[in-house]
Amino acid sequence: MKKPSLRLSERAKQTAEQPISYLMHAAVANPTMISLAAGLVDEESLPAEATRQSIEELLSDPAAARRALQYGTTQGDKRLRELAVEHLTQLEGRSAADMHLDPHHVVVTTGSQQMLQLVSDVLLDQGDIVLVGAPDYFVFLGTLSALGARVIGVPMDEQGIVPEALVETFSQLDHAGQLARVKLLYCASYFQNPTGVTLAAERRPVILDIVQKWSREGRILVLEDAAYRELNYTAARPPSLRSFDRSGESVILTQTFSKPFSPGLKTGYTVLPTELLEPVLHQKGNHDFGSANFIQHLLAALMTSGRYAEHVERMREIYRVKLAATLDALETEFHRRSIAAQWTRPDGGLYVWLALAPDVDTTRGGELFRRCLDRGVLYVPGEYCFPPEFGASAAGPLGGPRHTMRLSFGVPSTDRIRQGIARLAEAVAETV
């Protein structure tokens, strides 16, 4: 008897493999591979001892241990939400009252990625429009594609989304009768994945003002992804976009404990506008009716003890050195071979964006990618970081899909970073 065919949903058919799955497989398949691709964190510095101490203290109190080992709430542990608010006020240098910020508007999720999915599920119908940077975070681009959203890239330069380009994008959509379909502007405001670019402080109120002015046929929300905010390696501390939202009803601010502390704990937290809180909690209730309660209690203990803050400061020092090694290696290896290239010079995060000459093909199917695999070095092709409507041959201030790449310095040692960039430069020199 013939086996009946499996009937997948339309959403499943629209969901493609995330590029990172292939890139991680390629790295694992070759133990000598130097991966400048996966945005993982430094393996040696993961906070094993700090976590062990806090777990022991948590479990040594029977009542506290039982609370942590029980189910929690869909919204998240109240104490952790209170601590998140305190933490945000310290980062902003402003009071919670001044920012219309309170624990009631905070939701704890299984990493900030879950909130990106939840917000998208709640707001977007097939064909709705999301504005993103060009380039931008390719995992979220995949999420939006699976939902059937129309994703439009707004050009970025080394100061982030270009305000004039955002106005032009809104104007074009309005002229085409599509303004009512715009639901979100997604903005990774600190050390953006993939470019490492931070939205300039002076542009932040301007960007928010533009979005609010164009919210003529329905409120357009700004989804501010601040996952890398705490991995800053200079004294500059620009305020969030959320800090300029006087009503607290235009900006969704999401942050995470994964990048600055430990991805294994996979916990994020988000400040939501009032009207979005209940729909998001309803959706999250369908997902998991609450992220892991024990992890939330553990994070509260880590924050209360000061171990969280101590580890974040340690990570800043480690990554500051790695970033310097990356930039120095690019300068040395590319200039020594007289290779035409430009790259970003971030003040934090885990990424550097590299743009080669327009005729150098960096795509996964190109000669350069193959040569790099042969030499044992891996990068993220820039093609993954641009929405389809941007156009394969288009280019903005940071380059275009076919001649750019993302480099991550989170995992390799400084020696391996230098070796990897030397291999990359050799492959480029052979290709041009």
Buried (B, 14 or more C-beta within 10 A) or exposed (E): EEEEEEEEEEEEEEBEEBBBEEBBEBBEEEEEBBBBBBBBBBEEEBBEEBBEBBBEBBBEEEEBBEBBEEEBBBBBBBBBBBBBBEBBBEBBEBEBEEBBBBBEBBBBBBBBBBBBBBBBBBBBEEEBBBBBBBBBBBBBBBBBBBBBBBBBBBBBBBBBBBBEBBBEBBEEBBEEEBBBBBBBBBBBBBBBBBBBBBBBEEBBBBBBEBBBEBBEEEBBBBBBBBBBBBBBBEEEEBBBBBBBBEEBBBBBBBBBBBBBBBBEBBBBBBBBBEEBBEBBBEBBEEBEEBBBBBBBBBBBBBBBBEBBBEBBEBBBEBBBBBBBBBBBBBEBBBEEBEBEBBBBEBBBBBBBBBBBEBEBBBBBEBBBBEBBBEBBBBBBBBBBBBBEEBEEEBBBBBBBBBBBBBBBBBBBBBEBBBBBBBBBBBBBBEBE
